[in-house]
Every structure is written in structure tokens, then in C-alpha cells.
Amino acid sequence: MNVSGENNFDQTSVNQVERIHKVTPEEFKRKIVSSRQPVIITGKIASWKASSLWSVDYLNTIVGNKEINVHVSKNKIFTYDPEADFTFCSRKMKFTDFTDWILQEKKADEYYYLQQSPMKTSFPELLPDIETPDYIGKALFILTSLWIGTGGNISPLHYDSVENLLCQFRGRKRVLLFEPKQTPLLYPFSAYSTRGHMSQVNIDQPDIDKFPKFEKAKCIECILEPGEMIFIPAFWWHQVYSLDQLNIAVSFWWNTNFKQFFTPLGRRSVANMIWEIINN
Ligand SMILES: O=C(O)CCC(=O)C(=O)O
């Protein structure tokens, strides 16, 4: 594996993210969720108002200059800050100042990402523009989040213990995915820490002396285009690069089948959750 320049990983046996056009809810459950493989679904979000309406001008009109909370990074990698007790470093700003900043596209000392902002509480005015995909059972649904940022933003390698449909409305995203059984090669932080679901490896510049097994890691890579949604199964590791100046996405999370918690990574995640409950 080339570990020096651009990350150029070996591919897994699956090696491609399949694109499927508008599957039915029944097919989604039977073929996609049960396969435990990431899949891109095309054609599903084209009819949502967000697909045609969500320009900066429209968002400024609807959201206005209300105060929002954005994550801050000096190097465009948006992760927990050791100096802020391993929480995200964040800043309050007016929504319109944030969108102005995005459109300026200039080099800066710090960069901003509206990352995983819960829509119900933070952007209820935008909820009429989207639909909860009919793939998600009402009883299992957890959270809808809004993501707005600029090209170059990186959400570093982590897994979530929930099923995820990440829907892309503006700009593209490059998504690297590592299947759960690659976990020993990805050096997660201790399960007994806030970063238990994150990898210690900077996969763009891996320190192979410190993380030698990472050289054997294999991933699948895809570009998520506007108008597409990607299903990221619970416990798949993912690192996401925003491409293009304006990047807008919405993610939908829902509970996975309890059987997933009996896998090695599932058990690790339960230990991490218990640790978090005890320590919060
Ligand atoms: O889009 C991103 O930057 C990251 C998305 C992600 O990690 C997620 O939806 O779980």
C-alpha cells in the first residue's frame, strides 16, 4: 500500500460501492440492510424540496441571521480537541455570517463546519424541505442532522453504532469505508474514553512506526454526488472529505438490529456506551 502521498488504499474484496436506483422500502430492508454493505441509492431525494430549493440565498431567507453553533478547526480536520477536554471546539455565529464565510472561500486561520447539527432543535424551519426516508421504521428512528461546510473539510475515521443514510444536496463528498472486521488494523482509541469510536491513525499521513498494522488496511472508496444518498451500516468505519465550495448534506440515524451488538465491534461499542453513561 502506498502510504506516502495521497491515500491510495488497497480495496476490500467488495471493492466498490454499488449504486442502486430508488429501491423500495421492502428491497432496502431485505437486500441492503441485511447485506451489511454500504450502498449508494440514486433518484430517491430528487423530489424533496431541498434538492431544488437549497441555495445559499434560500437558506439565508429561511434561517436568517439566527445564532448557530459551528465546529472550528485550524487544519480542516474536524475532531475532538484535547485542549477542550476532548469535546469539539465550537463557535457561535450568525447563520448569514457563516454562509458569507463559505462563499468567500479564502485561506483562513480557522475553518468552520456546521457538523451534525440536530435539525429538529436547531433548524426546524428547514424540516418541511426534507422527508424521513420510508426505509426507516418510525420506531427505530433516532436523529436527523444537517451538515454544511466547505471543500476540504474532513470528518476523520470513526464508526457509529447506528445505521446511517447520508443524503447529499450540494457539492460532493469523498467517502472512505473500512468494514468492521478491519478494526484491529485501525487502532481505535480506548473503549473507555470519549473517543472510543475513533481511530488514532491520521490515514492521510499514517505513522507506520506507531501503527504498523494499518499498512494492511483495505478500504472502499466512493464519491457521493448531489442527489444521492449513501447507506453506511452501523459499525462501518468511515472518513468523509467534503469536496466543492458549498457542501450541504442531511444524515438520518436509526437503531440497528440488536444482533449487531454481539459482534466484536458491537460489544466494544456497548462497553464504550456504558463508560460514557458512568462518566457523564
Ligand atoms: O459528512 C461528513 O463530514 C461526515 C458524515 C458522517 O460521519 C456521518 O454521517 O456519520
The ligand as an SDF file (V2000), in Angstrom:
LIG
                    3D

 10  9  0  0  0  0  0  0  0  0999 V2000
  -20.2360   14.2130    6.0830 O   0  0  0  0  0  0  0  0  0  0  0  0
  -19.3710   14.1840    6.9380 C   0  0  0  0  0  0  0  0  0  0  0  0
  -18.4830   15.0370    7.0490 O   0  0  0  0  0  0  0  0  0  0  0  0
  -19.3600   13.0310    7.9160 C   0  0  0  0  0  0  0  0  0  0  0  0
  -20.6140   12.2360    7.9090 C   0  0  0  0  0  0  0  0  0  0  0  0
  -20.6140   11.2030    8.9980 C   0  0  0  0  0  0  0  0  0  0  0  0
  -19.6090   10.8730    9.5690 O   0  0  0  0  0  0  0  0  0  0  0  0
  -21.8600   10.5850    9.3900 C   0  0  0  0  0  0  0  0  0  0  0  0
  -22.9220   10.8930    8.8090 O   0  0  0  0  0  0  0  0  0  0  0  0
  -21.8120    9.7300   10.3220 O   0  0  0  0  0  0  0  0  0  0  0  0
  1  2  2  0
  2  3  1  0
  2  4  1  0
  4  5  1  0
  5  6  1  0
  6  7  2  0
  6  8  1  0
  8  9  2  0
  8 10  1  0
M  END
$$$$
